[in-house]
Structures are given as C-alpha cells and as structure tokens.
Amino acid sequence: MTRQFSIRYWGPRCFGLMLAVALSAGLRAQQPVTSPAAPPAQTPAAQQPAPAAAEQPQDSNAPVLRLGVNEVNLIFTVTDRHGHYIPNLRQSDFALLDDQKAPEKVNSFHQQINLPLRVGIVIDASTSIRSRFQFEQQSATEFLLQIVKARSDRAFIMGFDVAPNVTQDWTNNLDGLETGINRLRPGGGTALFDAVYTACRDKLLDASRGQEPVRKAIVLLSDGDDNQSRVRPDEAIKECQRAETIIYAISTNWTPSRGKGDQILTQMAEATGGQVFFPPSVEEMSNSFRDIEEELRSQYALTYTPADFKYDGAFRTIYLYCNDRRYQVRAKKGYFAPRQ
C-alpha cells in the first residue's frame, strides 16, 4: 500500500538522499514497505518510511468519521517561532512515527477542523491565590461565553484546594457554567495533581466513548505549587494521556522569575501536547484565554492506523515533525493502546 509520510533526516548532507528515497517510494506506490524501528533522530536515510496513503482533501467541513479501535486520532498545532498558527500545510509536509514505525495507513487529514469541544475548567482555589481569585473567575467566565457552542460543546467546572470539587458537571448551559465558577471560594492547601488526575479519570476519560471524535482539553489556572496531593505529577500526566486530554495551563505566578511550580505546569502541558502561558499580570490573563480559544479552533487532525498494533494497554510513543524546520509541531507525546 502507499505510505504518505516520509521522515526527514536532519542534516544538509542527507537532504538529497531523502528526496531520492521519497521519489523512489512514490514510484513503488503499490508495493508494501517495511517500516523502520528507530526514532527520527536515529533513522538512517536509506531506511526512511515511505509514503503511507493518498493525501486526503483538506476540507475543514468534511464529516468526521467514527474511529475504529485500532485507529489513532492525532490533533496537533503548527506554529512559527513567534507562536503564530501556520495554516494551509499538507499531509506530505509532516513526518510521523508511531512506536518507532511509520503508520500502516493514513485514513484522513484535515486542517482547521472544528471538532466538538469537551473542556474542563480546573481552577486553583487554594489560599495562595486568594488576592487574584476574582480575576481568575472573571477571565474563565469570559472564556466560556466565547468558546462554548450550545449545539456541540460541553464543559465542566472544578475547583481545588486540599481536594477537587466539581461545582458544575458537564453542560452546555452558560448560566450554569458561570454559576459553577462563582461558587468557588478560595481557602486551604493545594492538591493540584489530585485535581488533574481526578478530572481526567472521572470526567474526561469517557467523554467521547461511543461517539464521534471530540477535542478534549483541561484549562488549568494555578501557580503550579502542590503541597497536598497523593498522586505524583507523572501519574497525573499519564491519566491525561489515557484520557487523550491536552492541558493548557495559565500560570498565576506574576513574578518575573520562573519557579518550580511553573516548571511543573510546563511539564504537564508539553507532555500532553498543550501549552503553558505566563501572563505578566492578572489583568493580562484574558489574553491567555483568547490564545487558547484560537488554538482550540485552529488545528490539524490526522487519523491513522498504526503498524504492528497490539491490544496490550502499553504506552506507544508518537514522533511528529514538520519537514520545514522553521515550524514547530505541538502534539501529544503518545497514547495508551486499548486492551483486548
């Protein structure tokens, strides 16, 4: 079968060889190709994966099909070095490895998709953020009013101090979401990791089961400091990966220096394919929400069938790159395969 992805071997000496391999693979479109077993940085040029499937039209209004159990729905963002979204890229502009192998088949590729959203607003309500809590509530409310579409989207509200507290369950009712935000009251310690873990396990893990694909995200407002959680940071991240949920974190640390809490927020966002924002003041927080809103509605979607797929519950890594090195790709680092 034809393979649509090719791996660009970084280095000017190998660029010509990469092109030759890609052209040769295109001529052998009907011949099966053996996938390599090494990550992009270690893959010899002569063993680069051949294209995987005929390129799909990039119609943002095209219907989104239900996923099979062995299909992966990969949603990602491409930006320049200034963080600006890059549109109009094609499937052939990217290189992909799943569990160190080229995908068996690419089933669809779309840009600027508009998937239904499932968003959890998770707000730090500990004592440490008491002075700026009202601004957090106002910004989160404005964000929901702008982004939630009644026909397709759903959101929930969770606050946390020593324990997570859901003040509004899944709904598309904007009044209910606003009320849920206003019910939050600051006080107590900070159990950040417990809150993220619980939000993914109880709310986001099954948010799209038996339905068409949806865009799942947590918008996390916190300074990143944790002093109460029972779960570790890596456990919270793994639960996000199981739930296929991206974290967008907004730091409430307004000091110029980046502390340990900011490093935690960065780690959680990057591991799940999201982004962390550091507004310089509480008044600038609404700008971070607007950036998140724009990104959630302006992304690429790729659905593919992995090679050598096993129903073993193991974690499978994903390497996704743009062949144009001026651009950066943000995507989840991997996913957990379902069990038989």
Backbone hydrogen bonds, N-H to C=O, Kabsch-Sander energy under -0.5 kcal/mol:
donor,donor_aa,acceptor,acceptor_aa,energy
3,R,51,P,-0.7
4,Q,51,P,-2.2
5,F,50,A,-0.6
6,S,94,F,-0.8
8,R,6,S,-0.5
9,Y,7,I,-0.6
10,W,8,R,-0.7
14,C,11,G,-1.2
15,F,12,P,-0.8
16,G,12,P,-0.5
18,M,14,C,-2.3
19,L,15,F,-2.0
20,A,16,G,-2.1
21,V,17,L,-2.4
22,A,18,M,-2.5
23,L,19,L,-2.5
24,S,20,A,-2.4
25,A,21,V,-2.5
26,G,22,A,-2.0
27,L,23,L,-1.6
28,R,24,S,-1.1
29,A,26,G,-0.9
31,Q,28,R,-2.0
42,Q,39,P,-1.7
43,T,39,P,-0.7
43,T,40,P,-0.8
47,Q,44,P,-1.6
48,Q,45,A,-1.4
52,A,3,R,-9.9
59,D,57,P,-1.2
60,S,58,Q,-0.8
62,A,59,D,-1.8
65,L,63,P,-0.6
71,E,68,G,-1.7
72,V,304,Y,-2.9
74,L,72,V,-0.7
74,L,302,L,-3.5
75,I,73,N,-0.6
76,F,300,Y,-2.2
77,T,330,R,-2.1
79,T,328,Q,-2.3
80,D,84,H,-1.7
83,G,80,D,-1.9
86,I,78,V,-2.7
93,D,90,R,-2.0
94,F,91,Q,-1.7
95,A,321,Y,-2.6
97,L,319,Y,-2.2
98,D,101,K,-3.5
99,D,97,L,-0.5
99,D,317,T,-3.1
101,K,98,D,-1.1
104,E,305,T,-1.7
105,K,305,T,-1.5
107,N,105,K,-0.6
107,N,303,T,-2.4
108,S,303,T,-1.6
110,H,301,A,-2.5
112,Q,299,Q,-1.1
113,I,299,Q,-1.6
118,R,215,R,-2.9
119,V,154,R,-2.1
120,G,217,A,-2.5
121,I,119,V,-0.5
121,I,156,F,-2.7
122,V,120,G,-0.8
122,V,219,V,-2.4
123,I,121,I,-0.6
123,I,158,M,-2.7
124,D,221,L,-2.5
125,A,123,I,-0.5
125,A,160,F,-3.1
127,T,188,G,-2.5
129,I,126,S,-1.4
130,R,127,T,-1.7
132,R,129,I,-1.2
133,F,130,R,-1.1
136,E,132,R,-1.6
137,Q,133,F,-2.2
138,Q,134,Q,-2.3
139,S,135,F,-2.5
140,A,136,E,-2.5
141,T,137,Q,-2.2
142,E,138,Q,-2.2
143,F,139,S,-2.1
144,L,140,A,-2.1
145,L,141,T,-2.2
146,Q,142,E,-1.5
147,I,143,F,-2.2
148,V,144,L,-2.0
150,A,148,V,-0.5
152,S,149,K,-0.7
153,D,149,K,-2.7
154,R,117,L,-2.2
155,A,171,T,-2.0
156,F,119,V,-1.6
157,I,168,Q,-2.5
158,M,121,I,-2.8
159,G,165,N,-2.7
160,F,123,I,-1.7
161,D,163,A,-1.3
165,N,159,G,-3.0
167,T,157,I,-1.4
167,T,165,N,-0.7
168,Q,157,I,-1.3
171,T,155,A,-1.7
174,L,172,N,-0.8
177,L,173,N,-2.1
178,E,174,L,-2.6
179,T,175,D,-2.4
180,G,176,G,-2.1
181,I,177,L,-1.9
182,N,178,E,-2.3
183,R,179,T,-1.3
184,L,181,I,-1.2
187,G,125,A,-2.6
191,A,161,D,-2.2
195,A,191,A,-1.8
196,V,192,L,-2.3
197,Y,193,F,-2.5
198,T,194,D,-2.6
199,A,195,A,-2.6
200,C,196,V,-2.0
201,R,197,Y,-2.7
202,D,198,T,-2.9
203,K,198,T,-0.5
203,K,199,A,-1.5
204,L,199,A,-1.5
205,L,200,C,-2.0
207,A,204,L,-0.9
209,R,206,D,-0.7
211,Q,208,S,-2.2
215,R,116,P,-3.4
216,K,214,V,-0.7
217,A,118,R,-2.2
218,I,246,I,-2.9
219,V,120,G,-2.7
220,L,218,I,-0.7
220,L,248,Y,-2.6
221,L,122,V,-2.4
221,L,219,V,-0.5
222,S,220,L,-0.6
222,S,250,I,-1.7
227,N,190,T,-2.3
228,Q,190,T,-1.7
229,S,190,T,-0.6
236,A,232,R,-1.8
237,I,233,P,-2.2
238,K,234,D,-2.3
239,E,235,E,-1.8
240,C,236,A,-1.7
241,Q,237,I,-2.2
242,R,238,K,-2.4
243,A,239,E,-1.9
244,E,241,Q,-0.8
245,T,240,C,-2.5
246,I,216,K,-2.0
248,Y,218,I,-3.1
248,Y,246,I,-0.5
249,A,247,I,-0.6
249,A,275,Q,-1.8
250,I,220,L,-3.1
251,S,249,A,-0.5
251,S,277,F,-2.8
252,T,222,S,-1.4
254,W,252,T,-0.9
259,G,257,S,-0.6
263,Q,259,G,-1.5
264,I,260,K,-2.0
265,L,261,G,-2.1
266,T,262,D,-2.2
267,Q,263,Q,-2.4
268,M,264,I,-2.3
269,A,265,L,-2.2
270,E,266,T,-2.7
271,A,267,Q,-2.0
272,T,268,M,-0.9
272,T,269,A,-0.6
273,G,269,A,-0.5
273,G,270,E,-0.9
274,G,269,A,-2.9
275,Q,247,I,-0.8
277,F,249,A,-2.7
284,E,281,S,-1.0
285,M,282,V,-1.2
287,N,284,E,-1.1
288,S,284,E,-0.9
288,S,285,M,-0.6
289,F,285,M,-1.6
290,R,286,S,-1.9
291,D,287,N,-1.9
292,I,288,S,-2.1
293,E,289,F,-2.5
294,E,290,R,-2.3
295,E,291,D,-2.1
296,L,292,I,-2.5
297,R,293,E,-1.0
298,S,294,E,-0.5
298,S,295,E,-1.0
300,Y,76,F,-2.9
301,A,110,H,-2.8
302,L,74,L,-2.5
303,T,108,S,-2.1
304,Y,72,V,-2.0
305,T,105,K,-3.2
309,F,306,P,-0.6
312,D,310,K,-1.7
313,G,338,P,-0.9
316,R,335,Y,-3.3
317,T,315,F,-0.5
318,I,333,K,-2.6
319,Y,97,L,-2.6
320,L,318,I,-0.5
321,Y,95,A,-2.5
323,N,93,D,-3.1
325,R,323,N,-0.9
327,Y,324,D,-2.1
328,Q,79,T,-3.1
330,R,77,T,-2.9
331,A,329,V,-0.6
333,K,271,A,-1.3
335,Y,316,R,-1.9
337,A,314,A,-2.8
337,A,335,Y,-0.6
340,Q,311,Y,-1.3
